[in-house]
């Protein structure tokens, strides 16, 4: 692992730092397969170590498979990280200079220099690393503590499967709510247009049968059904995985306030995945979805898939009064006119149609031709949803209670 150059530098990337540290361990004789490196990175994103001591325990718990390898880990960790400025040592005056000496990052029971490395001498007599005037090297720990935040600003297409799973905790904080709708059931209320006859007669028993107080009732409300049609063709594969993972996380993250989504995937055929995704961990749910949908990463026939949904599920009641989310980049290999006809048919029964298209992140994007040109007039909202920090726009579009159909592209306002 190369020492950082002198002077201000950009925060190092977590994946690069973990990979270099794993390579140093492998050179020293500790086998570090990619699975252990991924676990080390995942542990850092979960624990968010603010001190080198906490970072050491993350490495010890994930990179070592044999007690005989611990001394080697101590030595390599000491060569790489010993002497770092530990935030736990700078309590008190934030402007105070760092303490002298070597930061102890191993277990508290150690009395020898940490990890068997000689203590640093005066400035200029160290081990060749770039240090401050007090003989310490600045730690890049704050870059590790914000690893999830950095991943949140990257496009889903740029994330590896392990990096995508590292965003599970942040995705669980997302709330995918839908607008409320009136139910046929009622509840008692202080004010209302209808008299609660049963409740009034029940209360009259306390006053000798005289209805002294009239109780009222109002309709209950419940969230509208969320129906998801997700494109799993080759061009949409990374975004499909990310948004299906979001649906799994949101369903288990905020309890009963969030509606259970009806999920369908399509490429060359339509597959219902509601039962496959419910009640499973995100990683397991995505694995099951890949086995249940044989056309994963296949071609795209959006119009035919929407027609099969309308004929078999949507117009028969599943989409009636629901919020329909279509996740696709709009690449239609079939007839775009069929897509326009079927979306017009779907818009007559659905409450809102929201289209998530990652291509719309480009400000130069225009839905002038193809599938998006045919679908655009029937969408209440079009969002990008191409990375984690753009999912707020998707949540707002799903929760918007107002039905609106944008004007056709090219029409006068």
C-alpha positions as CSV (number, residue, x, y, z in Angstrom):
1,X,0.0,0.0,0.0
2,X,1.6,3.2,-1.1
3,X,1.9,6.1,1.3
4,X,-0.1,9.2,0.5
5,X,1.9,12.0,-1.0
6,X,2.5,15.2,0.9
7,X,0.1,18.0,0.7
8,X,-3.7,18.0,0.4
9,X,-5.2,15.1,-1.6
10,X,-8.7,13.9,-2.4
11,X,-10.2,11.3,0.0
12,X,-9.2,7.8,-1.0
13,X,-11.8,5.4,-2.2
14,X,-12.8,2.7,0.2
15,X,-12.7,-0.1,-2.3
16,X,-9.2,0.9,-3.4
17,X,-7.9,1.2,0.1
18,X,-9.3,-2.2,1.1
19,X,-7.9,-3.8,-2.0
20,X,-4.4,-2.5,-1.4
21,X,-4.5,-3.5,2.2
22,X,-5.6,-7.0,1.2
23,X,-2.8,-7.2,-1.3
24,X,-0.2,-6.3,1.4
25,X,-1.6,-9.0,3.6
26,X,-1.4,-11.5,0.7
27,X,2.3,-10.5,0.1
28,X,3.0,-11.2,3.8
29,X,1.5,-14.7,3.6
30,X,-2.1,-14.3,4.8
31,X,-4.5,-15.5,2.1
32,X,-7.1,-12.9,1.5
33,X,-9.8,-14.0,-1.0
34,X,-12.1,-11.4,-2.5
35,X,-14.9,-12.6,-0.2
36,X,-12.9,-11.6,2.9
37,X,-12.0,-8.2,1.3
38,X,-15.7,-7.6,0.6
39,X,-16.6,-8.5,4.2
40,X,-13.9,-6.1,5.5
41,X,-15.4,-3.2,3.3
42,X,-18.9,-4.1,4.5
43,X,-17.8,-4.1,8.1
44,X,-16.3,-0.6,7.7
45,X,-19.5,0.7,6.2
46,X,-21.5,-0.7,9.1
47,X,-19.2,0.1,12.0
48,X,-17.9,3.4,10.6
49,X,-14.7,3.3,12.7
50,X,-13.7,6.6,14.1
51,X,-10.5,5.4,15.6
52,X,-7.7,3.1,14.3
53,X,-8.4,0.8,17.2
54,X,-12.0,0.2,15.8
55,X,-10.5,-0.2,12.3
56,X,-8.1,-2.9,13.6
57,X,-11.0,-4.9,15.1
58,X,-12.8,-4.7,11.8
59,X,-9.8,-6.2,10.1
60,X,-9.2,-8.8,12.7
61,X,-12.8,-10.0,12.5
62,X,-13.0,-10.3,8.7
63,X,-9.5,-10.9,7.3
64,X,-8.1,-13.5,9.6
65,X,-9.1,-17.2,9.5
66,X,-6.4,-18.7,11.7
67,X,-4.9,-17.6,15.0
68,X,-1.5,-18.1,13.6
69,X,-2.2,-15.3,11.1
70,X,-2.8,-12.7,13.8
71,X,0.9,-11.7,14.3
72,X,1.2,-11.1,10.5
73,X,-2.0,-9.0,10.5
74,X,-0.5,-7.0,13.4
75,X,2.7,-6.4,11.6
76,X,1.1,-5.3,8.3
77,X,-1.5,-3.2,10.0
78,X,1.2,-1.5,12.0
79,X,3.3,-0.8,8.9
80,X,0.4,0.7,7.2
81,X,-1.6,2.5,9.9
82,X,0.6,3.0,12.9
83,X,1.2,6.6,13.8
84,X,-2.2,7.8,12.4
85,X,-3.9,10.6,14.2
86,X,-6.6,9.0,16.2
87,X,-9.7,11.2,16.7
88,X,-10.1,9.7,20.2
89,X,-6.8,11.3,21.2
90,X,-7.9,14.9,20.3
91,X,-10.7,15.4,22.8
92,X,-10.9,18.8,24.4
93,X,-9.5,21.8,22.6
94,X,-10.1,21.2,18.8
95,X,-7.2,23.6,18.0
96,X,-4.7,21.8,20.2
97,X,-1.8,20.2,18.4
98,X,-1.7,16.4,18.1
99,X,0.0,14.5,20.9
100,X,3.5,13.1,20.3
101,X,4.3,9.5,20.2
102,X,2.7,6.6,18.4
103,X,-1.0,6.0,18.5
104,X,-1.9,2.7,20.1
105,X,-4.5,1.0,18.0
106,X,-4.3,-2.6,19.1
107,X,-6.0,-4.3,22.1
108,X,-5.7,-2.5,25.4
109,X,-3.8,-5.4,27.0
110,X,-0.8,-4.8,24.7
111,X,2.2,-3.1,26.4
112,X,4.8,-3.4,23.6
113,X,4.8,-1.1,20.7
114,X,1.7,-1.7,18.7
115,X,1.8,-4.8,16.4
116,X,5.5,-5.3,16.9
117,X,6.6,-2.2,15.0
118,X,9.3,0.0,16.5
119,X,8.1,3.3,17.8
120,X,8.6,6.3,15.6
121,X,11.5,8.5,16.3
122,X,11.9,12.2,15.7
123,X,10.6,13.7,12.6
124,X,12.7,12.7,9.6
125,X,13.7,9.3,11.1
126,X,10.5,7.4,10.6
127,X,9.9,4.5,8.3
128,X,9.7,6.5,5.1
129,X,6.1,7.5,5.4
130,X,4.9,11.1,5.0
131,X,4.2,12.5,8.5
132,X,3.3,15.8,10.1
133,X,5.7,17.9,12.1
134,X,4.8,15.9,15.3
135,X,5.7,12.7,13.6
136,X,2.2,11.5,12.8
137,X,0.5,10.7,9.5
138,X,-3.0,11.9,9.0
139,X,-5.6,9.2,8.9
140,X,-8.1,8.9,6.0
141,X,-10.8,7.5,8.4
142,X,-13.3,10.2,7.8
143,X,-13.4,9.0,4.1
144,X,-14.3,5.5,5.4
145,X,-16.9,6.7,7.8
146,X,-18.8,8.3,4.9
147,X,-18.4,5.4,2.5
148,X,-22.2,4.9,2.2
149,X,-22.7,8.6,1.5
150,X,-20.1,8.4,-1.4
151,X,-21.8,5.3,-2.8
152,X,-25.1,7.2,-2.7
153,X,-23.8,9.7,-5.2
154,X,-22.7,7.1,-7.8
155,X,-24.8,5.8,-10.6
156,X,-26.3,2.3,-10.0
157,X,-24.6,1.1,-13.2
158,X,-21.2,1.8,-11.6
159,X,-21.8,-0.2,-8.4
160,X,-20.6,-3.8,-8.0
161,X,-23.0,-6.3,-6.4
162,X,-21.2,-5.9,-3.0
163,X,-21.4,-2.1,-3.1
164,X,-25.1,-2.3,-3.9
165,X,-25.7,-4.5,-0.9
166,X,-23.8,-2.0,1.2
167,X,-26.6,0.5,0.5
168,X,-29.2,-1.7,2.2
169,X,-29.3,0.3,5.4
170,X,-29.7,3.5,3.6
171,X,-32.5,2.1,1.4
172,X,-34.4,0.9,4.5
173,X,-34.8,4.6,5.4
174,X,-36.6,5.3,2.1
175,X,-40.4,5.6,2.5
176,X,-42.3,4.5,-0.6
177,X,-45.7,5.8,0.3
178,X,-48.7,6.1,-2.0
179,X,-51.7,8.6,-1.8
180,X,-54.6,7.5,0.5
181,X,-57.9,6.3,-0.8
182,X,-61.3,6.1,0.8
183,X,-62.2,2.7,2.1
184,X,-65.7,1.2,2.4
185,X,-65.2,0.8,6.1
186,X,-65.9,3.6,8.5
187,X,-64.6,4.7,11.9
188,X,-66.1,6.8,14.7
189,X,-65.3,10.5,14.7
190,X,-66.3,13.7,16.4
191,X,-67.6,15.2,13.2
192,X,-69.0,13.6,10.1
193,X,-71.9,13.7,7.7
194,X,-73.2,10.2,8.7
195,X,-74.6,9.2,12.1
196,X,-73.0,6.1,13.7
197,X,-76.3,4.4,14.5
198,X,-74.8,1.5,16.4
199,X,-72.5,3.7,18.4
200,X,-75.3,6.1,19.3
201,X,-77.6,3.3,20.5
202,X,-74.8,1.8,22.5
203,X,-74.1,5.1,24.2
204,X,-77.9,5.6,24.8
205,X,-78.0,2.6,27.1
206,X,-76.0,4.7,29.6
207,X,-78.7,7.4,29.6
208,X,-81.8,5.2,30.0
209,X,-82.3,4.7,26.2
210,X,-82.3,8.5,25.4
211,X,-79.8,9.3,22.6
212,X,-78.3,12.3,24.3
213,X,-75.3,12.5,22.0
214,X,-75.2,11.6,18.3
215,X,-72.0,9.8,17.3
216,X,-70.7,10.4,13.8
217,X,-68.6,8.2,11.5
218,X,-66.3,8.9,8.5
219,X,-64.8,6.6,5.9
220,X,-61.4,5.0,6.7
221,X,-58.5,5.7,4.5
222,X,-55.8,3.3,3.3
223,X,-52.8,3.6,1.0
224,X,-53.4,2.9,-2.6
225,X,-51.9,-0.3,-4.1
226,X,-48.4,0.1,-5.6
227,X,-47.9,-1.9,-8.8
228,X,-44.4,-2.2,-10.3
229,X,-43.5,-3.2,-13.8
230,X,-39.7,-3.5,-14.0
231,X,-37.7,-3.9,-17.2
232,X,-34.9,-6.5,-16.7
233,X,-33.4,-6.3,-20.2
234,X,-29.7,-6.0,-20.7
235,X,-29.6,-2.2,-20.7
236,X,-31.6,-2.0,-17.5
237,X,-30.0,-4.9,-15.5
238,X,-28.1,-2.8,-12.9
239,X,-31.0,-0.4,-12.3
240,X,-33.5,-3.2,-12.1
241,X,-31.4,-4.9,-9.4
242,X,-31.1,-1.6,-7.4
243,X,-34.7,-0.7,-7.5
244,X,-35.9,-4.3,-6.8
245,X,-33.6,-4.2,-3.8
246,X,-35.2,-0.8,-2.8
247,X,-38.6,-2.4,-2.9
248,X,-37.5,-5.3,-0.6
249,X,-35.9,-2.8,1.8
250,X,-38.8,-0.4,1.9
251,X,-41.3,-3.2,2.4
252,X,-39.5,-4.2,5.6
253,X,-38.2,-0.9,6.7
254,X,-41.1,1.2,7.7
255,X,-43.7,-1.3,8.8
256,X,-47.4,-1.3,7.8
257,X,-47.4,2.4,6.7
258,X,-45.9,1.4,3.4
259,X,-48.0,-0.6,0.9
260,X,-47.0,-4.0,-0.2
261,X,-46.0,-3.7,-3.9
262,X,-47.2,-6.0,-6.6
263,X,-44.0,-6.6,-8.6
264,X,-43.8,-7.8,-12.2
265,X,-40.7,-8.0,-14.4
266,X,-40.5,-8.1,-18.2
267,X,-38.0,-8.4,-21.0
268,X,-39.4,-10.8,-23.5
269,X,-42.1,-12.1,-21.2
270,X,-44.1,-11.0,-18.1
271,X,-43.2,-12.6,-14.8
272,X,-45.0,-12.0,-11.4
273,X,-42.4,-11.8,-8.6
274,X,-44.6,-10.6,-5.7
275,X,-44.4,-13.8,-3.8
276,X,-40.7,-14.3,-4.6
277,X,-39.6,-10.9,-3.2
278,X,-41.9,-10.8,-0.1
279,X,-40.3,-11.6,3.3
280,X,-36.8,-12.3,2.0
281,X,-33.5,-10.5,2.6
282,X,-32.5,-8.3,-0.3
283,X,-29.6,-10.5,-1.5
284,X,-31.7,-13.7,-1.3
285,X,-34.7,-11.9,-3.0
286,X,-32.5,-10.8,-5.9
287,X,-31.2,-14.4,-6.3
288,X,-34.7,-15.8,-6.3
289,X,-35.8,-13.2,-8.8
290,X,-33.0,-14.1,-11.2
291,X,-34.1,-17.8,-11.1
292,X,-37.8,-17.0,-11.4
293,X,-37.4,-14.7,-14.4
294,X,-35.8,-16.7,-17.2
295,X,-35.6,-13.7,-19.6
296,X,-33.3,-11.7,-17.3
297,X,-31.0,-9.5,-19.4
298,X,-32.9,-10.4,-22.6
299,X,-34.5,-8.2,-25.2
300,X,-37.2,-5.6,-24.6
301,X,-40.8,-5.7,-25.7
302,X,-42.5,-3.1,-23.4
303,X,-45.8,-2.8,-25.3
304,X,-46.4,-6.6,-25.4
305,X,-45.6,-6.8,-21.7
306,X,-48.0,-4.0,-20.8
307,X,-50.6,-5.7,-22.9
308,X,-50.2,-9.0,-21.1
309,X,-50.4,-7.2,-17.8
310,X,-53.6,-5.3,-18.8
311,X,-55.2,-8.5,-20.1
312,X,-54.3,-10.8,-17.2
313,X,-54.0,-8.5,-14.2
314,X,-54.3,-4.7,-14.6
315,X,-57.7,-4.0,-16.1
316,X,-59.2,-6.9,-14.2
317,X,-58.8,-5.1,-10.9
318,X,-55.1,-5.1,-9.8
319,X,-54.3,-1.7,-11.3
320,X,-57.7,-0.1,-10.6
321,X,-57.1,2.9,-8.5
322,X,-53.5,2.0,-8.0
323,X,-50.2,3.8,-8.5
324,X,-48.3,2.1,-11.3
325,X,-44.5,2.4,-11.4
326,X,-42.8,1.5,-14.7
327,X,-39.1,1.1,-14.5
328,X,-37.5,1.1,-18.0
329,X,-35.2,3.1,-20.2
330,X,-37.9,3.1,-23.0
331,X,-35.9,1.0,-25.5
332,X,-38.7,-0.7,-27.4
333,X,-37.9,-3.4,-29.9
334,X,-41.5,-3.9,-30.8
335,X,-44.1,-1.5,-32.2
336,X,-44.2,1.8,-30.2
337,X,-47.8,2.3,-31.2
338,X,-48.7,-0.8,-29.2
339,X,-47.1,0.7,-26.1
340,X,-49.0,4.0,-26.5
341,X,-52.3,2.1,-26.9
342,X,-51.8,-0.1,-23.9
343,X,-50.6,2.8,-21.7
344,X,-53.7,4.7,-22.7
345,X,-55.8,1.7,-21.7
346,X,-53.9,1.4,-18.4
347,X,-54.3,5.1,-17.6
348,X,-58.0,4.8,-17.6
349,X,-58.0,2.4,-14.6
350,X,-54.8,3.4,-12.7
351,X,-54.8,6.4,-10.4
352,X,-51.2,7.5,-11.4
353,X,-48.5,6.3,-13.7
354,X,-44.9,7.1,-12.8
355,X,-42.1,6.2,-15.1
356,X,-38.5,5.7,-13.8
357,X,-36.1,6.1,-16.7
358,X,-32.4,6.5,-15.8
359,X,-31.7,8.1,-19.2
360,X,-33.6,11.2,-18.2
361,X,-30.7,12.1,-15.9
362,X,-29.1,13.7,-19.0
363,X,-30.4,17.2,-19.4
364,X,-30.1,16.8,-23.1
365,X,-32.5,13.9,-23.2
366,X,-35.6,14.3,-25.3
367,X,-38.4,11.7,-25.6
368,X,-38.7,12.4,-29.3
369,X,-38.9,8.9,-30.8
370,X,-39.5,5.3,-29.9
371,X,-41.2,3.9,-26.8
372,X,-40.8,6.9,-24.5
373,X,-42.4,9.2,-27.1
374,X,-45.4,7.0,-27.2
375,X,-45.6,6.6,-23.4
376,X,-44.9,10.2,-22.4
377,X,-48.4,11.6,-22.7
378,X,-49.8,9.0,-20.4
379,X,-47.3,9.4,-17.5
380,X,-48.1,11.6,-14.5
381,X,-44.4,11.9,-13.6
382,X,-41.1,10.8,-15.2
383,X,-38.0,10.5,-12.9
384,X,-34.5,9.2,-13.3
385,X,-34.0,7.1,-10.1
386,X,-30.4,6.4,-11.3
387,X,-28.7,6.6,-8.0
388,X,-29.5,6.6,-4.3
389,X,-29.7,10.3,-3.7
390,X,-32.1,10.6,-6.6
391,X,-34.7,8.3,-5.0
392,X,-36.3,11.2,-3.1
393,X,-37.7,12.4,-6.4
394,X,-39.2,8.9,-7.0
395,X,-40.7,8.8,-3.5
396,X,-42.3,12.2,-4.0
397,X,-43.7,11.2,-7.4
398,X,-45.3,8.1,-5.9
399,X,-46.8,9.9,-2.9
400,X,-48.1,12.9,-5.0
401,X,-52.0,12.8,-4.6
402,X,-52.5,14.9,-7.8
403,X,-53.2,13.3,-11.1
404,X,-51.6,15.1,-13.9
405,X,-50.8,14.1,-17.5
406,X,-47.9,16.1,-19.0
407,X,-48.5,17.7,-22.4
408,X,-47.2,15.8,-25.4
409,X,-43.6,16.5,-26.3
410,X,-43.4,19.4,-28.8
411,X,-46.9,20.8,-28.1
412,X,-47.5,24.4,-27.1
413,X,-48.0,25.0,-23.4
